[in-house]
């Protein structure tokens, strides 16, 4: 069944309790979708489900399990009469993937294969895939569009690209399949209620969680890796996009699956980049807090700038980012403070 206004659609979200999954689940439920969440809670907390229910005022159907369990997936797909799947489940640390490549390929590539096998058995052929701009590797030109050469430089990015290749091959094997892959740049921020947001386990790798830990005095100083890049202020530039704009893109992708043919790829970004110092200063200004930082040497593999060309998503999905860097910084800090009070 394809979703139209006023017609119910049952959607399975693998990894639906994670950072991007939880925000997408909330938005979908508010828009009338029937949401089923599968998560093994390896990088999320069960309590996030309660917070999601506080936002929507409705309970979520959730199943604890691993995306590599084919029989479990078939049971879920059949019992809940699932019409489409959004596949978030997977490990997502670039640094960790270099240390644990087998774990990453098992979760992210084999997990995708298991899901697809289960979908085929259950007769479900509509999928939105959670991918990443890491598949592009070092930019050959800017902004990066979907035709940019791919060349991931770490196992995490390699796994996402391998999964995409499997999806592309599968879509060619049967006209039943309708698959959209969304390549995220840098999702950031939190839900406007402050109830859900990004809360990585262990040492954070992304810039915003590190800023939050410095602001919350869990870390003493923000390390800025490199200040002599050929950029506006010498620090690295990346494309940050509000998490709720990313969630909206999944809603728009679901609504466009009926129009899609085979396998399609879309970038998700703002189309502009913000430097480390620009993000730092914006965070300080909007939240009235000082962030101590120190300049360190560049890290191997880092590039001066990386940002997207997302016009394809604008044209074909009727999607565009609405929220500002200020909103990312404000909502992220609000979530962090509430999370510490409640946790």
C-alpha positions in Angstrom: 0.0 0.0 0.0 1.3 3.4 -0.9 0.7 6.3 1.5 -1.7 9.1 0.6 -3.3 11.7 2.9 -6.0 10.0 4.9 -4.8 6.4 4.3 -3.0 4.6 7.0 0.5 3.2 6.4 2.4 0.8 8.6 6.1 1.5 8.7 8.9 -0.5 10.3 11.9 1.6 11.6 15.0 -0.6 12.2 17.2 1.3 14.7 14.1 3.4 15.5 15.3 4.3 19.0 18.5 5.9 17.8 19.3 9.6 17.2 17.9 9.9 13.7 15.4 7.0 14.1 13.7 8.4 17.2 13.1 11.9 15.7 11.8 10.3 12.5 9.5 8.0 14.4 8.0 10.9 16.3 7.3 12.9 13.2 5.8 9.9 11.4 3.5 9.1 14.3 2.4 12.7 14.5 1.6 12.5 10.7 -0.7 9.5 11.1 1.7 6.7 10.2 1.5 3.5 12.3 5.1 3.1 13.5 6.8 -0.2 14.6 10.3 0.1 16.0 13.0 -2.6 16.0 16.1 -1.9 18.0 18.7 -3.9 20.0 19.5 -0.8 22.1 23.3 -1.2 21.6 23.7 2.5 21.0 20.4 3.9 22.5 18.4 3.7 25.7 15.0 2.0 26.2 13.9 5.1 28.1 13.9 7.1 24.8 10.7 5.3 23.9 9.0 6.9 27.0 10.2 10.3 25.9 9.0 9.8 22.4 5.5 8.9 23.8 5.5 12.0 25.9 6.0 14.1 22.7 3.3 12.3 20.7 0.9 11.4 23.4 0.7 7.9 21.9 2.4 4.6 22.7 5.0 3.2 20.3 5.0 -0.4 19.2 8.6 -1.6 19.8 10.4 -4.9 19.5 13.8 -5.6 21.0 16.0 -7.5 18.6 18.8 -7.5 16.1 18.4 -6.6 12.4 20.4 -9.7 11.5 17.6 -12.0 12.8 15.8 -12.9 9.6 13.0 -14.9 11.2 12.3 -12.2 13.7 12.1 -9.6 10.9 9.7 -11.8 8.8 7.4 -12.2 11.9 7.4 -8.4 12.5 6.7 -7.6 8.8 3.9 -10.1 8.6 2.3 -9.6 12.0 2.2 -5.8 11.8 1.3 -5.8 8.1 4.2 -3.6 7.3 4.0 -1.5 4.0 7.4 0.1 4.0 10.7 0.0 6.0 13.1 2.7 7.0 16.5 1.1 7.7 18.5 3.0 10.3 20.0 0.1 12.2 23.7 0.0 12.2 26.9 1.2 13.9 28.0 4.7 13.0 31.4 5.7 14.4 34.0 6.3 11.7 36.9 6.0 14.2 35.5 2.8 15.8 35.0 1.3 12.3 38.7 1.4 11.7 39.3 -0.5 14.9 36.4 -2.9 14.6 35.9 -3.5 10.8 34.4 -7.0 11.1 31.8 -5.7 13.6 30.9 -2.9 11.3 30.6 -5.0 8.2 28.6 -7.6 10.1 26.1 -5.0 11.5 25.9 -2.7 8.6 26.3 -4.9 5.5 25.1 -8.3 6.7 22.3 -6.5 8.7 21.1 -4.9 5.5 21.2 -8.3 3.6 19.2 -9.9 6.4 16.6 -7.2 6.3 16.2 -7.5 2.5 15.9 -11.3 2.7 13.1 -10.9 5.3 11.4 -8.2 3.2 11.4 -10.4 0.2 9.9 -13.3 2.1 7.2 -11.1 3.5 6.4 -9.4 0.2 7.5 -5.9 1.3 9.4 -4.1 -1.3 9.4 -0.4 -0.3 12.5 0.9 1.6 14.2 4.1 2.6 17.8 3.5 3.5 19.9 5.5 5.9 23.2 6.2 4.2 26.0 8.7 4.6 28.0 11.3 2.8 31.1 9.4 3.9 30.6 7.3 0.8 32.1 10.3 -1.2 35.4 10.4 0.6 37.6 13.4 0.0 35.7 16.0 -2.1 36.8 16.3 -5.7 34.7 19.4 -6.1 32.2 21.4 -4.1 29.3 21.3 -3.5 29.0 17.6 -3.6 26.1 16.3 -5.7 24.9 12.7 -6.2 27.1 12.3 -9.3 30.2 13.0 -7.3 32.7 10.1 -7.5 32.5 7.7 -4.5 35.6 6.8 -2.5 35.0 6.1 1.2 38.2 6.1 3.3 37.0 4.0 6.3 35.1 0.8 6.9 32.0 2.7 8.0 31.7 4.5 4.7 32.7 1.3 2.8 29.9 -0.5 4.5 27.3 2.1 3.5 28.5 2.0 -0.1 28.4 -1.8 -0.2 24.9 -1.7 1.1 23.9 0.8 -1.5 25.4 -1.4 -4.2 23.3 -4.3 -2.9 20.2 -2.2 -3.0 21.0 -1.0 -6.6 21.5 -4.6 -7.8 18.4 -5.8 -6.0 16.3 -3.1 -7.6 17.5 -4.2 -11.0 16.5 -7.8 -10.3 12.8 -7.0 -9.9 10.5 -4.1 -10.7 8.7 -4.6 -7.4 11.5 -2.9 -5.5 11.2 0.8 -4.7 14.2 2.1 -2.8 15.4 5.5 -1.8 18.8 6.0 -0.2 19.4 9.2 1.8 23.0 10.3 2.2 23.2 12.5 5.3 25.9 15.1 5.8 26.0 16.1 9.5 22.7 15.8 11.4 22.7 17.9 14.5 20.4 19.6 17.1 17.5 18.0 18.9 13.7 17.9 19.1 12.2 21.3 20.1 10.9 19.8 23.4 14.4 18.9 24.5 13.1 15.4 25.3 15.1 13.5 22.7 18.4 14.3 21.0 21.9 13.0 20.3 23.4 11.1 23.3 26.3 8.9 22.0 27.7 6.3 24.3 31.4 6.5 25.1 33.7 9.2 23.7 31.8 11.4 21.2 33.2 11.8 17.7 30.9 14.5 16.3 31.5 18.2 16.9 28.2 19.1 18.6 28.3 16.4 21.3 31.8 17.4 22.2 30.8 21.1 22.5 27.9 20.0 24.7 30.3 18.1 27.0 32.6 21.1 27.3 29.6 23.4 28.0 28.4 20.9 30.6 31.9 20.7 32.1 32.3 17.0 31.4 35.3 18.0 29.2 37.7 20.7 30.0 38.3 22.1 26.5 37.2 21.7 22.9 40.0 20.6 20.6 40.0 22.3 17.2 42.0 20.2 14.8 43.7 22.5 12.4 43.4 26.3 12.0 45.4 26.8 8.8 43.0 25.3 6.2 42.2 27.5 3.2 38.8 28.4 4.6 37.2 31.6 6.0 38.8 31.4 9.4 41.3 28.5 8.9 39.2 25.8 10.5 37.4 23.0 8.8 34.0 23.5 7.2 31.2 20.9 7.2 27.5 20.9 6.2 25.4 20.7 9.4 21.7 20.0 9.1 19.0 20.0 11.8 17.8 16.6 12.9 14.1 17.5 12.3 14.9 18.5 8.7 16.5 15.1 8.3 13.4 13.5 9.8 11.2 15.4 7.4 13.2 14.1 4.5 12.3 10.5 5.5 8.6 11.5 5.6 8.9 13.0 2.1 10.8 10.0 0.8 8.0 7.7 2.0 5.4 9.8 0.3 7.5 9.7 -2.9 8.2 5.9 -3.0 5.2 5.4 -5.2 6.7 7.7 -7.8 10.3 6.3 -7.6 11.6 3.7 -9.9 14.1 1.2 -8.8 16.9 2.7 -6.7 17.4 6.4 -6.2 19.9 8.4 -4.2 19.4 11.8 -2.5 21.8 14.1 -0.6 20.6 15.7 2.6 22.3 18.9 3.6 21.8 22.6 3.7 24.1 23.3 0.7 26.4 25.5 2.8 29.1 24.8 5.2 29.9 26.1 8.7 33.4 26.2 10.1 34.3 24.8 13.6 34.8 28.4 14.9 31.5 29.6 13.4 29.6 26.8 15.1 31.5 27.4 18.4 30.7 31.1 18.3 27.1 30.6 17.4 26.7 28.1 20.2 28.2 30.6 22.7 26.0 33.5 21.5 22.7 31.7 21.3 23.1 29.9 24.7 25.1 32.7 26.5 27.9 30.3 27.5 31.6 30.3 27.0 33.4 27.3 25.3 37.1 27.1 26.0 39.0 25.7 23.1 42.6 25.0 21.9 44.0 24.7 18.5 45.6 21.3 17.8 47.4 19.8 14.8 45.3 18.5 11.9 44.1 14.9 11.9 45.1 12.6 9.2 42.3 12.3 6.6 40.5 15.5 7.5 39.7 17.8 4.6 39.3 21.6 4.5 35.7 21.7 3.5 32.8 19.4 2.7 29.2 20.4 1.9 26.3 19.2 -0.2 24.3 20.0 -3.3 20.8 18.9 -2.2 18.9 20.3 -5.2 17.9 16.8 -6.3 16.0 16.2 -3.1 14.4 19.6 -3.4 13.1 18.8 -7.0 12.1 15.2 -6.6 11.1 14.9 -2.9 9.8 18.5 -2.5 12.1 18.7 0.5 14.3 21.5 1.8 15.9 22.3 5.1 14.0 24.9 7.2 16.0 25.2 10.4 19.0 27.4 11.1 22.4 26.8 12.8 21.1 28.8 15.7 18.2 26.4 16.1 20.6 23.4 16.1 22.7 25.0 18.8 19.8 26.0 21.0 17.9 22.7 20.8 21.0 20.6 21.3 21.9 22.5 24.5 18.3 22.3 25.7 18.3 18.6 25.3 21.7 18.2 27.0 20.5 20.1 30.1 17.2 18.2 30.4 18.9 14.9 29.8 21.4 15.6 32.6 18.6 16.6 35.0 16.5 13.5 34.2 19.4 11.1 33.8 
